[in-house]
């Protein structure tokens, strides 16, 4: 395929009609691939740019973790149609996949379809997105100008021209620090050898955590998953550090949760706390880390009083944040608090909402001041922790319909999810640190 790679000498030529150009998708995860499937189904040209060497590169970092939503909510409808037209057999709808199965049984077959595979660029890091021949300050003819995506490939810079951009790059590769003020410190960077961000595969790293004092930092489901895996090793002491007012706020709906597997996580961690296997420390506000001859000192405030805890290893499940650094030349509307798409913020702000309260939304909510530029998927939620894959599929269905000129379909609502608001049973809207799906 012609990827419309622009020669350096053509950077400032006048803009012509851009309708013949492809849509550029950033990120070959579930949402980016779903966008590709919808564009392919509508006969729209596209380019899918992926920084990794394979699809689902972020998911591969937690491929041992089992999702709490079954297959029926993890497969995009149009992607399913394209796959089944190529003799693909869907996994059982009611089964819960882990990350590895999600990639092997769904994302890889989808990426290998003849309608999608020729249009993927791997090992391509997006370093900037701009409007052709215009800087951010220029308004005249801006809506008629094409986008230019700058790529770093094998140590060189390439540029791709596109009529629209769908940013589905996610947030996984940009974790939050453990400092309560959410600020990276020199001490945390120096101690990276002893801090893991995410959910480690304990089965393949058992020696690293066995017979150690381990602190898991975070109050959401990632932290709970981490703790459950750690209890299968021989951790000397296991501490659970949160900022929640009380540990019960982290249990969620338990047996009342409509997603049974998610409710089970809360029930299991509840039992481990009750029997003393896990020692919760909350609300603990971390202010400083200190390297000592006998371990890492975690220094802060516990219930308003100075508190220190010494451990050997730290696992941070403190959430993640979006990366806007390569979008400096794009006009964006981003919420000041959540860093989500601004119009979406009132639906997902964990200060106001629990897991089950996000209403279906599409192109109109996701629309940016920069015409035909969209942020979708996890990144559209910014720092808010309540994103579900099926929500992202609905987003790209609506966006692609709009870009294809099917405005009626773009306004329709086709999202079908179970009621999950029961996990808000311990949540008060006034409590900023009580999100049922949140970080610490």
C-alpha positions as CSV (number, residue, x, y, z in Angstrom):
1,X,0.0,0.0,0.0
2,X,1.1,3.6,-0.6
3,X,1.5,5.0,3.0
4,X,1.7,8.6,1.7
5,X,5.1,9.1,3.2
6,X,6.1,12.7,2.4
7,X,9.5,13.6,1.1
8,X,11.2,16.3,3.2
9,X,11.2,18.7,0.2
10,X,7.4,18.7,0.1
11,X,6.9,20.0,3.7
12,X,5.5,23.3,2.6
13,X,3.6,22.7,-0.6
14,X,0.0,24.1,-0.8
15,X,-2.7,21.9,0.6
16,X,-4.9,20.2,-2.0
17,X,-8.1,18.2,-1.6
18,X,-7.4,15.8,1.3
19,X,-10.4,13.4,0.9
20,X,-8.2,10.9,-0.9
21,X,-5.9,10.6,2.1
22,X,-6.2,7.8,4.6
23,X,-7.3,8.0,8.3
24,X,-4.3,7.5,10.6
25,X,-4.8,5.4,13.7
26,X,-2.2,5.5,16.5
27,X,-1.9,2.3,18.5
28,X,-2.6,-1.3,17.5
29,X,-4.3,-2.4,20.7
30,X,-8.0,-3.6,20.9
31,X,-9.4,-0.1,20.3
32,X,-7.0,0.9,17.5
33,X,-7.6,-2.5,15.7
34,X,-11.4,-2.0,16.1
35,X,-11.1,1.4,14.4
36,X,-9.2,-0.3,11.6
37,X,-11.9,-3.0,11.3
38,X,-14.7,-0.3,11.1
39,X,-12.8,1.7,8.5
40,X,-12.0,-1.5,6.4
41,X,-15.7,-2.5,6.6
42,X,-16.7,0.9,5.2
43,X,-14.1,0.9,2.5
44,X,-12.2,3.8,4.0
45,X,-8.4,3.9,3.5
46,X,-6.4,3.9,6.7
47,X,-2.9,3.5,8.2
48,X,-2.4,1.9,11.6
49,X,0.8,3.0,13.3
50,X,2.2,0.8,16.2
51,X,5.3,1.6,18.2
52,X,5.9,-2.1,19.1
53,X,6.9,-4.9,16.9
54,X,3.6,-6.7,17.3
55,X,-0.1,-5.9,18.0
56,X,-1.2,-5.5,21.6
57,X,2.3,-4.6,22.8
58,X,1.0,-3.1,26.1
59,X,-1.3,-6.1,26.8
60,X,1.7,-8.4,26.4
61,X,3.2,-6.8,29.5
62,X,0.3,-8.2,31.6
63,X,-0.6,-11.2,29.5
64,X,-0.8,-13.4,32.7
65,X,-3.7,-11.3,34.1
66,X,-7.3,-12.5,33.6
67,X,-9.9,-10.0,32.7
68,X,-13.1,-9.7,34.8
69,X,-15.2,-9.2,31.7
70,X,-16.1,-12.2,29.5
71,X,-15.3,-12.6,25.8
72,X,-18.8,-11.3,24.8
73,X,-17.8,-7.8,25.9
74,X,-14.2,-7.9,24.6
75,X,-14.8,-8.4,20.9
76,X,-15.9,-5.6,18.6
77,X,-19.0,-6.4,16.5
78,X,-17.5,-5.4,13.2
79,X,-14.2,-7.1,14.0
80,X,-16.2,-10.2,14.7
81,X,-18.0,-10.0,11.4
82,X,-14.7,-9.6,9.4
83,X,-13.1,-12.5,11.3
84,X,-16.0,-14.9,10.9
85,X,-16.1,-14.1,7.2
86,X,-12.5,-15.5,7.2
87,X,-13.5,-18.7,9.0
88,X,-12.5,-17.6,12.5
89,X,-14.1,-19.4,15.4
90,X,-15.0,-17.1,18.4
91,X,-14.0,-18.2,21.9
92,X,-16.9,-19.1,24.2
93,X,-18.7,-15.9,25.0
94,X,-19.0,-16.6,28.7
95,X,-15.3,-17.4,29.3
96,X,-12.9,-14.9,30.9
97,X,-9.7,-14.5,28.8
98,X,-6.3,-13.5,30.2
99,X,-4.1,-11.0,28.3
100,X,-2.3,-13.7,26.4
101,X,-5.5,-15.2,25.2
102,X,-6.9,-11.8,24.2
103,X,-3.9,-11.2,22.0
104,X,-3.5,-14.8,20.5
105,X,-7.2,-15.6,20.0
106,X,-8.5,-12.2,18.9
107,X,-6.0,-9.4,18.3
108,X,-3.5,-11.4,16.2
109,X,-6.1,-13.0,13.9
110,X,-7.8,-9.6,13.5
111,X,-4.5,-7.9,12.5
112,X,-3.7,-10.7,10.0
113,X,-6.9,-10.2,8.0
114,X,-6.2,-9.1,4.4
115,X,-8.3,-6.0,4.9
116,X,-6.0,-4.9,7.8
117,X,-2.6,-6.5,7.7
118,X,-1.2,-4.5,4.7
119,X,-2.0,-1.2,6.4
120,X,-0.1,-1.7,9.7
121,X,3.3,0.0,10.3
122,X,5.2,-1.6,13.2
123,X,8.2,-0.3,15.1
124,X,7.0,3.2,14.3
125,X,7.0,5.7,17.1
126,X,4.8,8.8,16.7
127,X,6.9,11.8,17.7
128,X,4.5,14.6,16.6
129,X,1.2,15.3,14.8
130,X,0.7,18.6,13.1
131,X,-1.3,20.3,10.4
132,X,0.5,20.4,7.0
133,X,2.3,23.7,6.5
134,X,0.7,25.3,9.6
135,X,1.8,25.8,13.2
136,X,-0.7,25.7,16.1
137,X,-1.2,29.5,16.0
138,X,-2.4,29.5,12.4
139,X,-6.2,29.4,11.8
140,X,-6.8,30.3,8.2
141,X,-7.4,27.2,6.0
142,X,-6.7,25.0,9.1
143,X,-9.8,22.8,8.6
144,X,-8.9,22.1,5.0
145,X,-5.3,21.2,5.8
146,X,-4.2,17.6,6.1
147,X,-2.6,16.1,9.2
148,X,1.1,15.2,9.1
149,X,2.2,12.3,11.4
150,X,5.9,12.3,12.2
151,X,7.4,8.8,12.8
152,X,10.7,7.6,14.1
153,X,11.6,4.4,12.3
154,X,15.0,2.8,12.6
155,X,16.7,6.0,13.7
156,X,15.2,8.1,10.9
157,X,12.2,10.4,10.6
158,X,9.4,9.7,8.2
159,X,6.1,11.6,7.7
160,X,2.7,10.4,6.8
161,X,-0.1,12.5,5.5
162,X,-3.7,11.8,6.6
163,X,-7.2,13.4,6.4
164,X,-8.1,12.4,10.0
165,X,-6.3,11.0,13.1
166,X,-7.7,8.6,15.7
167,X,-5.3,8.5,18.7
168,X,-5.8,5.1,20.5
169,X,-2.3,5.0,22.0
170,X,-3.6,4.4,25.6
171,X,-1.9,5.3,28.8
172,X,-0.3,2.0,30.0
173,X,3.3,3.0,29.2
174,X,3.0,6.2,31.3
175,X,2.4,5.1,35.0
176,X,1.9,7.5,37.8
177,X,4.6,7.8,40.5
178,X,3.9,6.6,44.0
179,X,4.4,10.0,45.6
180,X,1.0,11.2,46.9
181,X,1.4,14.5,45.1
182,X,1.8,12.5,41.9
183,X,5.2,14.0,41.2
184,X,8.3,12.1,40.0
185,X,11.2,12.5,42.4
186,X,14.9,11.7,42.0
187,X,14.7,9.1,44.8
188,X,11.9,7.2,43.1
189,X,13.9,7.2,39.8
190,X,17.1,6.1,41.5
191,X,15.2,3.2,43.2
192,X,13.7,1.8,39.9
193,X,15.4,-1.5,40.5
194,X,13.2,-2.1,43.5
195,X,9.9,-0.7,42.0
196,X,7.7,-2.5,39.5
197,X,4.9,-0.5,37.8
198,X,2.0,-2.8,36.8
199,X,1.1,-6.4,37.7
200,X,4.3,-8.5,37.7
201,X,4.1,-12.2,36.6
202,X,4.9,-13.7,40.0
203,X,5.1,-17.2,38.5
204,X,8.2,-16.2,36.5
205,X,9.6,-13.8,39.1
206,X,9.0,-15.8,42.3
207,X,12.5,-15.5,43.6
208,X,12.3,-11.7,43.4
209,X,9.4,-11.5,45.9
210,X,9.7,-14.7,48.0
211,X,10.7,-14.2,51.6
212,X,10.7,-10.4,51.1
213,X,8.9,-7.5,52.7
214,X,6.7,-6.3,49.8
215,X,4.5,-3.2,49.6
216,X,1.7,-3.0,47.0
217,X,0.6,0.6,46.4
218,X,-2.8,1.2,45.0
219,X,-6.5,0.7,45.8
220,X,-7.9,-0.6,42.5
221,X,-8.3,-4.0,40.8
222,X,-4.7,-4.0,39.5
223,X,-3.5,-3.8,43.1
224,X,-5.9,-6.6,44.2
225,X,-4.7,-8.8,41.3
226,X,-1.1,-8.2,42.3
227,X,-1.8,-9.1,45.9
228,X,-3.7,-12.2,45.0
229,X,-0.7,-13.4,42.9
230,X,1.8,-12.5,45.7
231,X,-0.1,-14.6,48.3
232,X,0.8,-17.7,46.2
233,X,4.5,-17.0,46.8
234,X,6.3,-17.0,50.2
235,X,6.3,-13.3,50.8
236,X,7.7,-12.6,54.3
237,X,5.4,-9.7,54.8
238,X,2.8,-8.2,52.5
239,X,1.6,-4.6,52.9
240,X,-1.2,-3.0,51.1
241,X,-0.8,0.8,50.9
242,X,-3.8,3.0,49.9
243,X,-5.1,6.5,50.4
244,X,-8.7,5.3,50.9
245,X,-10.3,6.3,54.2
246,X,-10.8,2.6,55.1
247,X,-9.9,-0.6,53.5
248,X,-13.5,-1.6,53.0
249,X,-13.8,1.0,50.3
250,X,-11.5,-1.1,48.1
251,X,-13.7,-4.2,48.2
252,X,-16.3,-2.9,45.7
253,X,-19.7,-4.7,45.3
254,X,-18.3,-8.2,46.0
255,X,-21.1,-10.7,45.5
256,X,-23.4,-7.9,44.3
257,X,-21.3,-7.0,41.3
258,X,-22.9,-7.8,38.0
259,X,-19.4,-8.8,36.7
260,X,-19.0,-11.9,38.8
261,X,-15.2,-12.1,38.4
262,X,-14.7,-8.6,39.5
263,X,-16.9,-9.1,42.5
264,X,-14.9,-12.2,43.4
265,X,-11.7,-10.1,43.5
266,X,-13.2,-8.0,46.2
267,X,-14.4,-11.0,48.2
268,X,-11.0,-12.7,48.0
269,X,-9.0,-9.7,49.1
270,X,-11.6,-9.1,51.9
271,X,-10.8,-12.6,53.2
272,X,-7.0,-12.1,53.0
273,X,-7.2,-8.9,55.0
274,X,-9.5,-10.5,57.6
275,X,-7.2,-13.5,58.1
276,X,-4.1,-11.3,58.4
277,X,-2.3,-12.5,55.2
278,X,-2.4,-8.9,53.9
279,X,-1.7,-5.9,56.2
280,X,-3.5,-2.8,54.9
281,X,-2.0,0.6,55.7
282,X,-4.6,3.3,54.9
283,X,-4.9,6.2,54.5
284,X,-1.2,6.5,54.0
285,X,0.1,9.5,52.1
286,X,3.6,8.8,50.7
287,X,5.9,11.8,50.7
288,X,9.4,10.4,50.3
289,X,11.4,7.2,49.6
290,X,14.8,6.6,51.2
291,X,17.4,4.0,50.4
292,X,18.9,2.4,53.5
293,X,21.3,-0.5,54.1
294,X,18.4,-2.7,55.2
295,X,15.8,-1.8,52.6
296,X,13.6,1.1,51.2
297,X,12.0,3.4,53.7
298,X,8.6,4.7,52.7
299,X,8.0,7.9,54.6
300,X,4.7,9.8,54.9
301,X,1.6,10.5,56.9
302,X,-0.7,7.8,58.3
303,X,-4.0,9.2,59.7
304,X,-2.4,12.6,59.8
305,X,0.7,11.5,61.8
306,X,4.3,10.8,60.6
307,X,4.8,7.2,59.6
308,X,7.6,5.1,58.1
309,X,7.6,1.6,56.7
310,X,10.7,-0.3,55.5
311,X,10.3,-2.9,52.7
312,X,12.5,-4.7,50.2
313,X,10.3,-4.4,47.1
314,X,7.5,-2.1,45.9
315,X,4.9,-2.8,43.3
316,X,3.1,0.3,42.1
317,X,-0.5,0.0,40.9
318,X,-1.1,3.7,41.0
319,X,-2.8,4.2,37.7
320,X,-1.4,5.9,34.6
321,X,-1.7,9.2,32.7
322,X,-2.0,10.2,29.0
323,X,0.9,11.4,27.0
324,X,0.2,14.6,25.1
325,X,3.8,15.5,24.3
326,X,3.5,14.5,20.7
327,X,0.3,16.5,20.3
328,X,1.8,19.9,21.1
329,X,0.9,21.3,17.6
330,X,-2.7,20.0,17.8
331,X,-5.5,22.0,19.3
332,X,-7.0,19.9,22.1
333,X,-9.8,20.3,24.6
334,X,-8.6,18.4,27.7
335,X,-10.2,18.5,31.2
336,X,-8.0,20.2,33.7
337,X,-8.6,17.6,36.4
338,X,-9.0,14.2,34.8
339,X,-6.9,15.0,31.6
340,X,-9.7,13.2,29.7
341,X,-11.4,14.5,26.6
342,X,-13.1,17.6,28.1
343,X,-16.7,16.9,27.2
344,X,-16.3,13.4,28.6
345,X,-15.0,14.4,32.0
346,X,-18.4,15.0,33.7
347,X,-19.3,11.4,32.9
348,X,-16.2,9.7,34.3
349,X,-14.7,11.9,37.0
350,X,-14.1,9.5,39.9
351,X,-14.9,12.3,42.3
352,X,-18.5,12.1,41.1
353,X,-19.0,8.7,39.5
354,X,-18.5,5.0,40.2
355,X,-17.8,2.2,37.7
356,X,-21.3,1.7,36.4
357,X,-22.3,5.3,35.8
358,X,-20.6,6.1,32.5
359,X,-23.2,6.7,29.9
360,X,-22.6,5.5,26.2
361,X,-21.0,8.2,24.2
362,X,-19.6,8.7,20.7
363,X,-18.2,11.1,18.2
364,X,-20.0,14.3,19.4
365,X,-18.6,13.9,22.9
366,X,-15.1,13.0,21.7
367,X,-14.9,15.8,19.1
368,X,-11.9,18.1,19.4
369,X,-11.3,21.7,18.4
370,X,-9.0,20.3,15.7
371,X,-11.5,19.0,13.1
372,X,-11.2,15.2,12.4
373,X,-8.8,14.6,15.3
374,X,-10.1,12.1,18.0
375,X,-8.7,10.6,21.2
376,X,-10.4,7.3,21.9
377,X,-10.0,4.3,24.2
378,X,-8.2,4.5,27.5
379,X,-6.5,7.7,26.6
380,X,-9.9,9.4,26.2
381,X,-10.5,8.8,29.9
382,X,-7.2,10.5,30.8
383,X,-6.4,9.6,34.5
384,X,-9.9,8.3,35.2
385,X,-9.7,4.6,36.0
386,X,-13.1,3.3,34.8
387,X,-12.6,2.5,31.1
388,X,-14.0,-0.7,29.7
389,X,-13.1,-2.2,26.3
390,X,-16.6,-2.3,25.1
391,X,-16.9,1.4,25.7
392,X,-13.9,2.0,23.4
393,X,-15.5,-0.1,20.7
394,X,-18.6,2.1,20.8
395,X,-16.4,5.2,20.6
396,X,-14.7,4.1,17.4
397,X,-17.9,2.8,15.8
398,X,-19.4,6.3,16.2
399,X,-16.2,8.1,15.1
400,X,-15.7,6.0,12.0
401,X,-19.3,6.4,11.0
402,X,-19.0,10.2,11.3
403,X,-15.7,10.3,9.3
404,X,-17.4,8.2,6.6
405,X,-20.3,10.6,6.3
406,X,-22.9,8.4,8.0
407,X,-24.0,11.0,10.5
408,X,-27.2,9.0,11.5
409,X,-25.1,6.0,12.6
410,X,-22.6,8.2,14.4
411,X,-25.4,9.5,16.7
412,X,-26.9,6.1,17.4
413,X,-26.2,4.2,20.6
414,X,-25.3,0.6,20.3
415,X,-23.4,-0.1,23.5
416,X,-24.7,-3.1,25.6
417,X,-23.1,-3.5,29.0
418,X,-24.2,-5.1,32.3
419,X,-25.1,-2.9,35.2
420,X,-22.0,-2.6,37.3
421,X,-22.9,0.3,39.6
422,X,-23.2,-2.0,42.6
423,X,-19.4,-1.6,43.1
424,X,-20.2,1.9,44.3
425,X,-21.9,0.7,47.5
426,X,-19.1,2.1,49.6
427,X,-18.7,5.3,47.6
428,X,-19.8,8.8,48.4
429,X,-19.7,11.4,45.7
430,X,-17.9,13.8,48.0
431,X,-15.0,11.3,48.6
432,X,-12.3,12.0,46.0
433,X,-10.3,8.9,47.0
434,X,-13.0,6.3,46.9
435,X,-13.3,5.3,43.3
436,X,-14.2,1.6,43.1
437,X,-12.0,1.1,40.1
438,X,-9.3,3.6,40.9
439,X,-5.7,3.7,41.8
440,X,-4.5,4.4,45.4
